[in-house]
Amino acid sequence: MKGKIMPIYKNKVQWRGEHRGYTWCQNHTEMEFSAPPDLYGLPNAMTPEDAFMMAANTCYHMMVIWAIERFKIDLVSFECEAVGEVEEFMDRTSWFKKVTLLPKIVVKNKPKEVVARALNMALKYSTICQSFKSEIEIQPTIITQ
């Protein structure tokens, strides 16, 4: 069975000399980017590796908010750190072998088991995380008040 046809997302990049580029997103966000400094890039610039981790974390964040609303959980605070483990091969190619999401969530009047189910549901519905070939792991800290 085929799925519902979803929107198409576009991005444009342009080389700006050396190991620098500029990117435009369809939502009108634009910014300079670079290779990481240890790969001849610029410091303090967005890198593809940063964007990969940000994509995973921000999509998961939005799906957590959706799941919290669906489960009628009274959210006090939410933050999440994402950690990516890169594996390099003999031929110097590499990939993100694992992405660990470390959500810290504070809620009112809900059992931790319900909150954990919401966090897992958020991962299931995260388009970006579900598109990765990387292993995705959630290590939550759940605080109930």
C-alpha positions in Angstrom: 0.0 0.0 0.0 1.4 3.4 -1.0 1.5 6.2 1.5 -0.1 9.6 1.2 1.8 12.0 -1.0 3.5 14.6 1.2 5.0 18.0 0.4 8.2 18.3 -1.4 11.0 20.2 0.4 13.7 22.1 -1.5 17.1 23.5 -0.6 19.7 25.3 -2.7 23.4 25.7 -2.0 26.1 27.9 -3.7 29.8 27.6 -3.4 31.4 30.7 -1.9 35.1 29.9 -2.2 37.4 27.5 -0.3 35.3 25.2 1.9 32.4 27.7 2.3 28.9 27.8 1.0 25.6 29.5 1.3 22.3 27.8 1.6 18.7 28.9 1.1 15.7 26.9 2.4 12.2 27.0 1.0 10.9 28.7 4.2 13.2 31.7 3.4 15.8 30.7 6.0 19.3 31.3 4.7 22.8 31.1 6.1 26.5 30.5 5.4 27.8 27.0 6.0 31.3 25.4 6.0 33.1 22.2 6.4 34.1 21.6 10.0 37.3 23.4 11.1 39.2 20.1 11.3 38.3 19.5 7.6 39.6 22.9 6.4 36.4 24.7 7.2 35.6 27.9 9.1 35.0 28.2 12.8 31.6 29.4 14.1 29.7 28.3 10.9 26.9 25.8 10.4 28.4 22.5 9.1 26.6 19.6 7.4 27.2 17.5 10.5 25.6 20.2 12.7 22.7 20.4 10.3 22.2 16.6 10.4 22.1 16.6 14.2 19.9 19.7 14.3 17.5 18.1 11.8 17.1 15.0 14.0 16.7 17.0 17.2 14.4 19.7 16.0 12.1 17.2 14.2 12.0 15.0 17.3 11.3 18.1 19.4 8.3 19.0 17.3 6.9 15.5 17.5 7.4 15.4 21.3 5.2 18.6 21.4 2.6 16.8 19.2 2.7 13.6 21.3 2.4 15.6 24.6 -0.7 17.3 23.3 -2.2 14.0 22.0 -1.6 12.3 25.4 -3.0 15.4 27.2 0.2 15.8 29.3 0.7 19.1 31.2 4.2 20.1 30.0 6.3 22.2 32.3 9.6 22.1 30.4 11.3 20.2 27.6 14.9 20.2 26.3 16.8 17.7 24.3 20.5 17.1 23.5 21.4 15.0 20.5 24.7 13.2 20.3 26.0 11.7 17.0 28.6 9.0 16.9 30.6 8.9 13.6 32.2 5.8 12.4 35.1 6.0 9.9 36.2 3.2 7.6 39.5 2.2 6.2 38.9 4.1 3.0 38.2 7.3 5.1 34.5 7.3 4.4 32.3 7.9 7.4 28.7 7.9 8.6 26.7 8.6 11.6 26.5 5.2 13.1 24.3 6.2 16.1 22.3 9.2 17.2 21.3 9.4 20.8 18.5 11.8 21.9 18.7 12.8 25.5 15.4 14.5 26.3 14.8 16.0 29.7 11.1 16.6 30.3 9.2 17.9 33.3 5.5 17.2 33.5 2.6 17.5 35.9 0.3 14.7 37.1 1.2 11.9 34.6 2.9 8.6 35.3 6.4 8.3 33.9 5.3 5.3 31.8 2.7 7.5 29.9 5.4 10.2 29.3 7.8 7.5 28.1 5.2 6.2 25.6 4.7 9.7 24.3 8.5 10.1 23.8 8.6 6.8 21.9 5.6 7.8 19.8 7.4 11.1 19.0 10.3 9.1 17.6 8.0 6.9 15.5 6.4 9.9 13.9 9.7 11.9 13.4 10.0 12.0 9.6 13.7 13.0 9.8 14.7 10.3 12.4 12.8 7.7 10.5 14.6 8.6 7.3 18.1 8.0 8.8 19.9 4.7 8.4 21.7 5.5 11.7 20.6 3.7 14.9 18.4 6.2 16.9 18.3 5.8 20.7 16.3 7.7 23.3 17.7 8.1 26.8 15.1 10.2 28.6 15.1 12.0 31.9 11.5 12.2 33.0 10.5 14.3 36.0 6.9 14.4 37.3 5.6 17.1 39.6 
